[in-house]
Amino acid sequence: MKKIFVLLVTAFFMLVLGCRSDDVSMPALSSAKAITVFSLNGVDVTINETEKTIEATMLSGTDVKALIATFTTTGASVKVGSTVQISGITTNNFTSSVTYTVTAADASTQDYIVTVKVAPPSAKAITAFSLNGVVGTIHETEKTIAGTMFSGTDVKALIATFTTTGASVKVGSTVQISGITTNDFTSSVTYTVTAADASTQDYIVTVKVAPPLYLYILKWFWTNWNKY
């Protein structure tokens, strides 16, 4: 009888403890796993949360082979491949898209695909200019070019040889090829330089023809006659 009583008491306590254990539930682990802020080498980017993509446009000339991402996340960790990412420290090669995998506290994951573009150059200067071998004077501040041709030169079909930092050069709608294209310089001619980013800059080219040599001689005599 005593043994039966002990067994009943033990069973009762086990039942009570079992019920209490069932009533006490562990807190659920967070499933949050978003990247909320992202920048590359200090350049802010656009996060498309719906599509889970991140797009960045870096300044012209940026080397994208070793960019540092600074980010904030609601997840527990972030990796690229098997490499844990540390905000503001870890570098990655962005010559192609890079996948950032965010892991939540509950071990679920979310990928973000990061794509980087480099802005095209905005350079659009004419750095050297000559007409039929006669070097012109470039006034970069005023964006003008002046040239004085030899006496008797026919300026209706002069060939410009030039160098430029831009992607193309046109006069009106005609693409200019250095050392080949001719233009009529009886009046000023506008050269439009287009940069790789499609921005443009005009240079106004003005040509004069030196007077005949005898006029120089007459001018010299007229100026110096009274000196002798």
C-alpha positions in Angstrom: 0.0 0.0 0.0 2.9 2.3 0.9 4.5 1.6 -2.5 1.3 2.4 -4.3 1.1 5.8 -2.5 4.6 6.7 -3.4 4.0 5.9 -7.0 0.8 7.9 -7.1 2.6 11.0 -5.5 5.5 10.6 -8.0 3.1 10.4 -10.9 1.2 13.5 -9.7 4.4 15.6 -9.4 5.5 14.5 -12.8 2.2 15.4 -14.3 2.3 18.9 -12.6 5.9 19.5 -13.8 5.0 18.3 -17.3 2.1 20.7 -17.5 4.3 23.6 -16.3 7.0 22.8 -18.8 4.4 22.9 -21.6 3.0 26.2 -20.4 6.4 27.9 -20.5 7.3 28.6 -24.2 10.7 29.8 -25.4 10.7 33.2 -27.2 10.7 32.8 -31.0 13.9 33.7 -32.8 13.8 36.8 -35.1 13.3 36.2 -38.8 14.4 39.8 -39.7 17.0 39.7 -42.5 17.0 43.0 -44.4 19.7 45.3 -45.5 18.4 48.8 -44.6 21.3 51.1 -45.5 24.1 50.5 -48.0 27.0 52.6 -49.4 30.2 51.9 -51.3 33.3 54.0 -50.6 31.0 56.7 -49.2 28.6 56.7 -52.2 25.0 56.1 -51.2 23.1 53.6 -53.3 19.5 52.7 -54.1 18.0 49.7 -52.3 15.1 48.0 -54.0 13.6 46.1 -51.1 10.8 44.5 -53.3 13.3 43.0 -55.8 16.1 42.6 -53.2 18.5 44.5 -55.4 21.0 47.2 -54.7 22.4 49.5 -57.5 25.3 51.9 -57.2 26.8 54.4 -59.7 30.4 55.3 -58.8 32.3 58.4 -59.9 34.0 58.3 -63.2 37.4 56.6 -63.0 36.6 54.6 -59.9 38.4 51.2 -59.6 35.6 48.8 -58.6 37.9 45.9 -57.9 38.2 46.6 -54.2 35.2 48.6 -52.9 34.3 48.8 -49.2 30.6 48.5 -48.3 29.2 50.2 -45.3 25.8 48.8 -44.3 23.2 48.2 -41.6 21.1 45.1 -41.3 18.3 43.7 -39.3 19.8 40.2 -39.6 22.3 38.4 -37.4 25.1 38.2 -40.0 26.0 39.1 -43.6 28.2 37.0 -46.0 29.4 37.2 -49.6 30.0 33.6 -50.4 31.6 32.1 -47.3 33.2 35.4 -46.2 31.6 37.2 -43.3 31.1 40.9 -44.2 32.2 43.6 -41.7 30.6 46.9 -42.4 33.1 49.6 -43.3 36.0 47.1 -43.5 35.5 44.2 -45.9 36.3 44.8 -49.6 34.8 43.1 -52.6 35.3 43.0 -56.4 32.3 44.6 -58.1 33.4 44.1 -61.8 30.3 41.9 -61.8 27.3 41.7 -59.5 27.9 40.6 -55.9 25.4 38.6 -53.8 25.1 39.6 -50.1 23.4 36.9 -48.1 21.8 38.1 -44.9 21.1 35.4 -42.2 18.4 36.0 -39.6 18.6 34.9 -35.9 16.3 32.0 -36.8 18.8 30.9 -39.5 16.6 31.9 -42.5 18.4 33.8 -45.2 17.8 36.5 -47.8 20.0 37.4 -50.8 20.6 40.9 -52.0 22.2 41.3 -55.5 24.5 44.4 -55.6 25.3 45.8 -59.1 27.9 48.6 -59.6 28.2 50.9 -62.6 30.9 53.6 -63.2 29.8 57.0 -64.5 31.2 57.8 -67.9 33.8 60.6 -68.1 32.6 64.2 -68.5 35.9 65.4 -70.0 35.3 67.4 -73.2 38.2 69.7 -74.0 40.1 70.5 -77.1 43.7 70.3 -76.0 45.6 71.0 -79.2 44.4 72.5 -82.5 46.1 73.4 -85.8 44.9 74.4 -89.3 47.0 73.1 -92.3 49.9 72.8 -89.9 49.6 76.3 -88.4 49.1 76.0 -84.6 46.1 77.8 -83.2 45.9 79.5 -79.8 43.4 77.9 -77.4 41.8 80.1 -74.8 40.3 77.5 -72.5 38.6 80.0 -70.2 36.7 81.7 -73.1 36.4 78.4 -75.1 37.8 80.0 -78.2 40.6 79.1 -80.7 42.3 81.7 -82.8 44.6 81.1 -85.8 46.4 83.3 -88.2 47.2 81.8 -91.6 49.9 82.8 -94.0 49.2 85.5 -96.5 47.3 84.3 -99.5 45.9 81.2 -97.8 42.5 80.1 -99.0 40.4 79.6 -95.9 37.5 77.9 -97.6 38.8 74.4 -97.2 41.2 74.2 -94.2 42.0 70.9 -92.4 42.0 70.9 -88.6 44.3 68.6 -86.7 43.3 68.4 -83.1 43.3 66.3 -79.9 40.5 66.1 -77.4 39.5 64.6 -74.1 36.0 64.1 -75.4 34.4 61.1 -77.1 33.6 62.9 -80.4 33.8 66.3 -82.1 31.3 67.8 -84.6 30.8 70.9 -86.6 27.0 71.1 -87.0 26.0 67.5 -87.7 29.3 66.5 -89.3 31.7 64.4 -87.3 35.2 65.8 -87.4 38.1 63.5 -88.1 41.4 65.0 -87.0 43.7 65.6 -90.0 41.1 64.8 -92.5 37.8 66.8 -92.3 37.8 70.2 -94.1 35.8 73.3 -93.1 35.2 76.8 -94.5 36.7 79.4 -92.1 35.6 82.5 -93.9 33.6 83.1 -90.8 34.0 81.6 -87.3 33.3 77.8 -87.0 31.9 76.2 -83.8 33.4 72.8 -82.8 31.1 70.9 -80.5 32.9 68.3 -78.3 30.8 65.6 -76.7 31.9 63.8 -73.6 31.4 60.1 -72.9 28.5 61.1 -70.5 26.8 63.0 -73.4 27.5 66.4 -72.1 28.9 68.9 -74.6 31.2 71.9 -74.9 31.5 74.4 -77.8 34.7 75.9 -79.0 34.5 78.9 -81.4 37.4 78.9 -84.0 38.2 82.2 -85.7 40.8 82.4 -88.5 42.6 85.4 -89.8 44.9 85.7 -92.9 48.1 87.6 -92.6 48.4 90.6 -95.0 50.9 90.4 -97.9 54.5 91.0 -97.0 54.7 94.3 -98.8 52.1 95.7 -96.4 54.3 94.8 -93.5 57.2 96.6 -95.2 55.1 99.7 -95.9 53.9 99.7 -92.3 57.4 99.4 -91.0 58.6 102.4 -93.1 55.6 104.5 -92.1 56.2 103.8 -88.4 59.9 104.3 -88.5 60.3 107.0 -91.2 60.7 109.9 -88.7 63.3 108.0 -86.7 66.0 108.3 -89.4 
